[in-house]
Amino acid sequence: MSSTKGLPRLLRRGTSPLNLANSPSSALSMFDPIHFGMDENGAHFVVTLIYRNLLIGGEPGAGKSSLINTIVGHAALSLDCDLWLFDGKLVELSLWRDISHQFVGNDIVHAIHILRCLQWEMDVRYLQLEAVRRRKIDPRDSLRIILAVIDELAYFSAVAGTKDQQEEFITLLLDIVQRGRAVGVIVVAATQRPSAEIVPTKIRDIFGFRVAFRCTTDSSSDIILANGWATEGYSARSISPESIGVGFALAEGGIPTRFKAAILFDNDIESVVDYAKTLHGNLNRESSHLAVA
């Protein structure tokens, strides 16, 4: 489909919600660096996720949830972001449900449907970019970023449903990760079981950023960070079981950075959610449609 006739005109420059006069000074943006935690030198460790996707892996209790909730918390306080949450365990992301644009629990049929909706949204945005002869969105556009968080990936890719449904989920996710970045779709996926069966190579290799929390083997660490880093001394197997929240992040620098993830407790999340409801109260929440002059 190449015709743009009838499309809503979406890419109006200079009218981002963050530029509105009544936007609170405490509001964040998904174009801002996101605080992940502290590095080994005690400095703030921040990562910019816009135009990127993030894969997180590690054994149960290693710190994945801490990092995911920190990222979701930043998104919740960003006036330019909508949350699309996929929660294979149902309870990991449920505290954010009230402020999510889409919430999927442990239901692979629902997950596939919502991924199709996200794929459609992505296609519409590309048609809009084509109409204005642009290759990607930028902060001046009146366009809400979509943060799609998938926890636990293994539930949808290897546990729930039939083999055909699992393959359809992976195929849809592959397309969204490959094409979503330029149109403001950020995917963050996490798994407790970083194996090639759970995270197929075709998926893993297109995640630009990765975080490996403690893993039981060097090969599991390399599945997340990429083959070869363990032999260079960057193996999540070297992290002690007591070092909860410690991981290696492969992000902007191109070399894994050891860091300690920030943590939000349940009462912290509830406070963020309450504040986010107030923050977004006066905004038009029709996330998926750009307004172009």
N, C-alpha and C positions, 0 to 999 in steps of 0.2 A: 504493500500500500504506500504510494508516494504522494497522493493528494493531501493537502492540508486544509481543504475546504471544510468549513464548519467547526474547526478546532477553536477552543477558547484561546484568546490571545494572552500569553502568559509572561513573557519575559520583559516586563516593564522595568527599566533601569531606575535606580534611585528610590525605590519605594519598598525596600526590604523592611519587614517589621522592626528590625533592629534600628532603623533610622527614624522611626516615628517619634514625634516629640514627647509622647506620653510613655515611652518605654522606660521602665525602671533602670537605674544605673547598675543594679545588681544582675541584670539579665546577661546570659552568656550566648554564645553562638557556636554552632558546630564547625565553623571556620576557625575557632580559637583552638590553641593547644589544650589537650585534656590532661589533667593531673593524674598520673598513674600511681605515683608513690615517691619513694626516695631511692637514689642510687647508692652505691657503696661508699661514696664520699659524703653522704648526708645531704646532697643537693636534690632539689625537686626534679623528679623525672617526668617529663611531659611528652606527649605524642600528639601530633596533628593527624586526625583520621580522615578528614575530608579528602576525597578522591582516592581513598584507600579502603582495603578490607582487612580484617584481623582474624586470625585463627589462634585459639587458645587451647592448650592441652595440658594434661597432668593428672596424676592419680587423685582419687577422692580425698578431699580435705586438704589439698595442697595450696589452695588459694584462688582458684578460678572464679568462684562466686564473688570474692572480694573485688577483683578487678572488674568483673561484669557489672556489678552494682555501682561501682565508681563511674564507669562509662555511662551507664543508663542515668545516673544522677546528674551528670553534666548535661546530657541530652534533655532531661526533664526540665532543667533550668535554662535551656536555650529557647529563645522565642522563635527560632527558625527550624524547629525539628519536630517530627512526629515519630512516635515509638510504635514499631511493629514487632511484637514479642512472641516468640515460639518457645514454649517451656515444656520440654519432654517429661520433666518431673512434676509439673503443675505448680509446685510450691516455691521454686527458686525465684521466679520473677513475679509471683502473684501480688506482692505488695505494691507493684507499680501498675497493676491492672487498671485502676480507676483513671489513670492519666494516659493510658495507651490508646493509640488510634486503632490498633488491631491486637487482640490477644488470642493466642492459640495454645491450648493445653495439650494433654497427651492423646491427641486425635489426629492421626495421619491424614485422614480424609479432609478434615478441616484445614490442616497444614498445606496440603496440595492446593486446595481451593484458594487460600490466601496467597500462596506463592504465584498462582496464575493471575490473581488480581494485581500483585506487585509487578509481574511481568507486563501486564497490560498497561499499567501506569507508566512503566519505563518506556514502552513503545510510544505512548502518547507524548511523553516528554521529548523523545528523539525527533518525532515529527515536528514538534514545536521548535526545537533547535534548528532543524533543517529549514523551517519557514523563515527564520531570521538569519540564516547562514552563519551559524555558530557551531563550535565543536564541543563546548561544555558550558555549564552554568557557572556563575561566579557570585560573590557576596552581594553585588548590587541588584541581583535579580529578586523579584518578589516570588520566591519559590521556597517551599519548605523542604528541608533535608529529611530523608527517611532513614532512620537507624533501625535496621532489621537485626535483632539479636536472637540467636538460636542456641538454646541450652536445654537439653543435651542433644547434640547432633546425632550420636549413635542411636538414640531412640527412633529417630525418623529414617535414618539411612540403613539400619541393620536389624532393628528389633520389631517395631510395630508394623502391622499390615502385611500385605503380600509382597513377594519379590518384585512384581511389576510396580506396585505403589512405591516401594523404596527406590526403585530405579527412576520413576517419574519425579520423585522428590529431588533426587540428586541431579537429574537433568535440568529441572527448573532452577535449582540453586546454582548450578554451573552457569547457566545463561545470565542470571541476575548478578552474580559475582563478576563475570566477564564484562558485562555491558553497563552495569548500573552506576559505576563510579562517576562518569561524566555528567550524568543527569541527577546527581545528588542522592544516590542510594548507597549507603554504607552497610556492609554486612559484617557482623561480629558473630563468629561461631565458636562454640566450646564443646569439648568432649573429654570424658574421663579415660577413654580408651584410644589413645593415639596410635592406631594400627592402620595399615594400608586398606584393610577391609572397611574400617569405619570412615577413614578420610582418604578416599581414592586419590591417587597421584594427580589425576586431571583436575581435581578440586584443590588439593593442597598447593599445587604449583602456581595457582593464580591468586592466592592470598599474598598481597604485598608485604604485610606485616604479620609477625607471629610472636607468640609468647608461650614459653615452655616452663611450667611449674614442675615440681619434682616428678620424675618418671623412674620406673624401676629398672630400665635398661638404657644403654646408650642409643640403641636403634630407635626406641620410642621417642627419645629426645630429638634425634635427627629427623624423624618423621614430621615433627612439628617445625623445627628450626630449619631443616633442609639437610640433606646428606653431607657429611663431612665435618660439621661443626664440632662433633664430639671429639674427633681426633685432634682438633685444634685447641682443646681444653674447655670448650663450651658445652658441657653436658649437664642436663637437668638431673641426671642420676647422682651427680656429686652433691646435690642439695640434701642436707640432713632432714630426716622426717620431722624433727622438732622445728625446723625453719619454715613454719607455715606462712604462706604469702610471698616467699622468696622465689624468684624466677628469672629466666633469661628472656629479654625482649629483643627481637630482631626488627628494628624499625628504621628511622631516618638515617642513622649512621652507617648502616650496612654491616656492622659487626655487633654480635649479641652483647647486650648490657645487662649486668646483674642488678636487680632492683628488688625492693620490698614493696609489695602492693599496699595501697591505702585500703582502709576497711570502713564500711558503713554498717553499723548494727541495725537491727530491725527498727528500733525507736528513731534512729537517724533517718532511715528511709521514710518512715511515716512523717517525720517533720519536713523532709524534702518534698514529699508528695503534697502535703498540705500547702506548703509555700508555692509549689508549682501550680496548683489549682488557682491560687490568687494571681500568680504571675500571668497566667494565660487567660484569665477570666474575661478580659475585654477584647481578645483577639479573635478574628475569624478563623475557625479551626478547619476550614475546608482545605486540608493539607495537600491534596494531590493536584491542585490546579493552579497554574501560573497565570498571572494577569498581564497581558502585554499591550502596550500602547500601539 
